[in-house]
């Protein structure tokens, strides 16, 4: 369980300052929060270390788009190997300024009341029943929490107009092209208390935590003030930040997990041939130095933003989509995410503001693939997230374009081999991303997927015992296999 006995607020602030001060004369290869808290702290709920998160788009999940209809899929998600269901925002959506058209269903992220449910999805009783069914299946449920902005017609606009950022003329303002929202003013600490109260409303109903949208857009001081109390009062809850910020990565004070945005876009570029295996190794070294061992990193090949706006994993990663997914399940600190429809290989961009149900839920090869991956994550302690997982050890004597590594904990060892091919010099293109931004963007290769045309290579790795392959075969002595671009092999012992 998460640490219950937290330090006083002043002491926490001091510890946070110590934690985030890294010696400039001695750059670290990795670091641990035990340097701050000692070795007796349980940083995360036990259930989270080997967990798989599933993002559920209620509107598009079924033709009905309701809690009741989604509830019928919960046993299937449990069988898939899902541990935690993240529900995209299920609160009432504002009417004023709706995206697409006034008649559209609107953006889930333009909320008009934090303490109610969207009538499009059903009633509060329907939600509570769905939550109870999920818990009866030993599934955890977290809600999407949108604290950066509300709809223009949120109830606070009437009851607490002082909660909003305003221009010189007194008009509530918005960010980016989010014209269906109004930005909240985090210089007002009464807003902090109101937000804390609204989050507790759902935690008291039995919700198991939150995925906090655009968490990096708000001052870190807000989260550092609110989260210690939530962690103390709800020690089995899980909190995920849609951000990639080291000052939001201390699970005692803030979040259990941050998004691995940089990895996501790097995998896209690696798949398209504009980045190399060395680029991936360099990223992993940077990430290890930047975030403490205890910090979970949410890893994904798709989510609601990427699917709707950037394209499906098959558009972005081509034949390398499975290889990228394997890395999301096996890299250090990784906590993998499955988005709605990925488990059936959905190659369709779901529309965002209008009804567009998943075309089919018929099981196929991808269903089997994801079941094997979730079982791999659950059954191998070496792949645990955070500080409990095994260290990364590379096999260096492998062909160009191949990544091969092992992770081991207490006799459990996993070997992962993926072939991304060797890109032609014509591939070109560079990823354009800032690892401090909240939602990173990446640039496609100028001529993508030339690496998919590379010739197969033979990979040879000596084995230190008897291993089981991803397909259930036994192998020992030497692994020697011809691998085409996009191929992967996983061995466990």
N, C-alpha and C positions, 0 to 999 in steps of 0.2 A: 504493500500500500504506500501511497504518497506520504511524505513526511507530514505528520500531524502537528508536532511541536515546532512551530515556526518562530523565528526570532522576532523581536520587537521591530517596529517599522524603522526606527532610526538605525538600528543595527543592520537591518536588511539593506538600507541605502548604503551604509558603509561597506558592507560585503560586496554589494554590486559594483561599487567603485573599484574595490580590490580585484574583483573577478575580471573586469573589463580592462584592467591595466596590465598589458603584456610587456615584458622587458624588450626595449627596442634594440638593445645590444646583443640579445640572444634570441633570435627568432625560434619559435618552437615548431617541432614537427607535429606534435599533438599535445593536447592538454586535457586535464580532467577537473571537474568541479569538486572532487575530493580535496583539492588544494584549498578550497574555500570552506567546505562543510565537514571535512573529515570523511571517514569511510563507513559511517553508520547510518547514513541517510538513504532511504529508498526514494529514488528520484521520480519514478513513474508507477502507476498502478501495475500490478503484476500482469494483468491480462493484456497489456499493450505491447509487451516486448516482441512477441512473435505474431502480432495481429496484422490483418489485412483489412484495409478500409475500402468501402464501396460507396461511391457517390450516386445517389438516387435522384433522378429528375422526375419528380412525381407527375408533373403535367404531361410529360411525353412517355411515361413508363407504360401506360395502358391507354386504350381508346377512351376510357372513362376519365382518366386523369385524377383519381380520387384516392384518399387514404384507404378506403375499403378495398378498392381494386388492387392497390399496391400490396396490401396486407396478404393477399393470396400468393404473392411471389416470395414472401419471407422464407418459407421452407426451402424453396429452390436456392435462395441466396445462402442459406445455412449449409445446404448440401454442396454448394460451390466452394465453400471454405471461407466465406466472409465472416469476420468477427465484429466489425463495427460498421454500421450503416449511417452515412452522412446524408441527411435530407437537405436538399437545396431549399432556400427560403420558402416557408410554408405559412407566412403571415399575410394579412390582407395587403393588396397592392393598391397604391394610389391611383386615382382616376385623372387628376390634373396632369396634363403634359405627357400622357402615355406615349411610349415609343411606338412607332409604326403607324398607328392611327388611334383615334379615340375609342374605336370599337375593338381594338386588339386587346389581348389578355394582359399585356404589360410586362414589365421586367420584374422578376422575382426580387430584385435588389432595390426596388423603389417601394418601401414599406410605409404603410399608413398607421400601423398600430403594432407595437412590439409584443403585446400581451393577448393577441387573438390569432385565429387561424384564417387562412384564405378560404372563403366560402366556396370557391371553385373546387377545392379539394375535399370539402366536407365540413363537419362540425367539430367542436372541441372534443365532444364525446367520441367521435370517430377517430380522432388523433390519439386520444388516450387509450382506446381499445387497440389500435395498431401498436402503440408503444408496449402495452401489456403482452400482446402476442409475440412481439420481438423479444421481450425479456424472457418469456416462457421458452423460447428457442435458444436461450443464452446468447442472444445478439445484443450488442450495445448500440445505442442510438444517439447520435449527436446532431445538433441543429446548426444550420448556417446562420451566423450572427453578423448582421450588417450594421456596424457601429459608426461608420464614417459619414453616412448620409441617410436621409429619409426621403419619402415622397414629399412633394410640395404641400400636400393636404394631410400630412401626418397630424395626429391629434395634438402633438406638442406645438405645432404652429399656432394653435389657439391657446393651449394651456400654458405653454412655456416658450413664447416667441424669442426670449433671450437666449435660448439654446442654439441659435443659428448664426452662422457667419453672414455678415451683411456688407453691402457696398456703401459708398459715401451717401447715397440717397436713401439708405435704410432697406434696400431690397435684399431678400435672402438670395444667396448666390449658389452656384454649382461648379463642379470641376469638370475638366475635359469636355466631352460631348454628352455628359450625363444630364441632359436638360429635363429629364423626368425626376430629378432629385434636387435636394437642397442640402448644403454642407453643414455639418454640426460644428459648433465652436467649442473646442476643447480647452480654451482658456477659461471657460466657465466651469468651475469645479462642482457646481450643483448638477451639471450634466453628468459628471463622473458618478455621482451618487445615484442619479436616476437610471443610468445605464447598468450599474451594479444591481440595482433593485430589479430591473427588467430581466436580467440574466438569471437571477435567483428565482424568479417566478417560474421559469421552466425547469430549473434544477430541482425545485421542490416538487414538481410533477413527476420526477423520476428520470428526466432526460440525463444522459450520461456525459454531457460535455458540449463543447462548441467547436466548430470550425469558424474562425473569425476572419471575415472577408476584409481584404485590403488592410490588414492589421498594421502594416508599415506606414500607412497614410496618417495614422493618429500618433500623437506624441508617445514615445516609449514610457514616459513618466506616468501616463494614464494606466497603461497595463501594469506597470510595476507597482502602482498604488492599489489596483483592484484585484489583481490575480492572486497575491498571497492569501487574501481572505477567502477567495473561492477555493484555492488549493487546500486550505486548512479545513474549511467547513464541508467540502465534498472531496475527500481524499481519494475516492475511487473514480473520479471524473477525469476525462481526457480533454486537453485543449490544444487545438491546432491553429497555427498562425499562417494565414496566406501572406507570407512575407519571407524574406531571406535576410534576417537581421540577427547578428550575433548578440545584440542587446535585448533580444526577445527569445533567447535560446536557453535560459536557465529555468529548468522545470520546477524548481522550488518557488521562484519568484514570478515566473511568467508562463511560458508554453512548453508543452511536452514536445511539440514538433514544429518545425518550419518547413516551408516548401523548398524543394531542391530545383528552383527555377533554372539556375545556370546549367545544371546537369541535363534538364529536360531539353533545352535548346542545343546543348552540345551533342546530345544523342541524335537529335534531328540532323545536325550538321555532319556528324560522323556517318550517319546512314546515307546522306546525300553525297558524301565524298569530299566535303570542303574542310573537314577536320580529320585528324589522325588519332591513332591509339595513344601516341605521346601526348597529344592535347588532352585526352581523357585522363591520363596519368597525372599530368600537371594540375588539372582541375582537382582531382582527388587529393593531391598533396596540399593544395591551397585550402580546400574545404576542411581538411583534417586540422590544419593550423588555425583556421578561423573559428570553428565551432568546437565546443567541448565534446569529449567522447560521449557524454550522457545525452546529448541533444539528438533527438530523432530527426530524420530528414525525409519528408514525404516525397516519394519518387513515383513518377507517372509517365505514361506515354500519351495520355489523353485526360481531359477533364471538360467541364461544360464550356469554358472559354475557348480552349484549343479546338474542340470538336466543332463548335458553331462558327468560329471566326477564322481559325487558322487551317482547319481541315482535319480529316480523320487521320489516325496513325498510319493508315495505308497510303494516304496522299503524301504525308510528310516523311515517312520512313520506308515505304515500299516493301521490298522483300526482307528488310532488316527489322520489321516491326516486332517479330517474336524475339529476336536477339536483344533488342532494346528492352523489351519487357523482362527478359531473363535478368538483365543487369539491374532493373528496378527492384527485383525480388532478392538479389544476392549481394549487392555492394554494401560496404560497411555503413552502419547507422540507418540503413534504408527501412522505411515503412511504406510498403507498396499500396498504391491506389488503383482500383478498377472503376472505370466510369460506366454509366448506364449503356448497355449494349455491347461492350467490349467482349464479354464472355460468349457472345455468339458471332463475333467478327463483324459487327455492324459497320459497313462502309458507307455511312450516310451522315451528312451534317444536319443535326437537329436544329430546326428553326427555333429562335429564342423568344419571340414575342407573341407567337401564335401557336395554335395546336398543330403538332407534327409527331404523332406517336411512333415509337420504335417499330420498324416495319415487320419484324418477326422475332419471336423468342425460340425458334426451333433450335434444339441443341445441335452442335456440329463439332468439327475438330478443335475450334477455339474453346469450346466448353471443356473438352477434355484437357486441353493445354492449360487453362487456368486452374482447373481442379488439381492438376499435378503440381503447378507452381504453389498454390496455397498449401498443399500437403507438404511440399518441400520446406516452405517457411515454417510451418508448425512443427515439423518432425526433426528439425536440425538446429540445435542450440547455437551452432556456429554462425547461423544466419540471423540471430536475434538483433534487434535494433539497439541503439545506444551502447552503453558500456558493457553489456552482457555478451555481445557478439564477438566473433573472432577477428583478429587482426588480418589485414590484407597482405598476402605474400604473392609476388609475381613469379611466374615462370618466364624467364627472359629468353631462353633459346627456342623461340617460336617464329614462324614466318611473319613477314611484314603484313600488317592489317589484321593480325590475330591478337586478341587479348586473352591471356590465360592467367588465372590466379587461384589461390586457395584461401580458405578461412577455416580455423580450427579452434575448438573449445573442448577441453576435457575429453579428448579422444574422439569427438565427433568432428569429421573433416569433410568439407565440401570443395570440390574442384570445379571451376567454371571456365569454359573455353568458348569464345565467340569469334567468328570470322566476319570482319567488315569489308574485306577486299582491299585492293590497292587502287586508289583513285588515279585517274589520268591527270596529267598536268593541266588539262583543259578544264577540269572541274571548277577550279577557282572559287571565288566567293569567300566571304568571311562572316562569321557570326557577329551581329551588332547587338550587344547586350551590356547592361550595367548591372553587376551583381548586387548593387544596393537598391535597385529599383524594385517596386512592389510587384509589378507584372512585367516581366522582361519580354522583349521581342527579338526574334532572330531573323536573319536574312537567309533566303534559300541560296543554294549553290547555283552558279551561273548555268552549269550544265549538270543537273543532278543525276545521281545513280550510275555514273560511269563505272564506279567501283563494283557495281553489281555484275559487270561484264568481265571482271577479272577471272583468271583461271583458278581452278581448285588448287589447294595446297595440302601437303601432308603434314599433320601435326603429330609430334612424338613427345610423350611425357612419361618418364619413369614413375611407377606407382609404388607406394610404400605399404602395400597390403591389398586386401580384396575390396573392391568397390562395386557399387550398384549404379547402373546408368539411369538416366531419366526415364528410359523405356522399361526398366526393370531387369535388365540383363546383368550378369556378374562378370567382372573383368579384373584381372590382376596381372602383375608383372610390368607390362608396358602398355600405355595407351598409344595406339598408332592408328590414325584415321585420316582419310582424305575428306577435306571440308571445303565446300563451295561457299562463295559469299552468301551471307545470311544464315549459314548453318551454326548450330550451337550444340555443345555437349555439357552435361552436368553429371558429375560423379559424386557419390556420397559414401562415407564409411563410418 
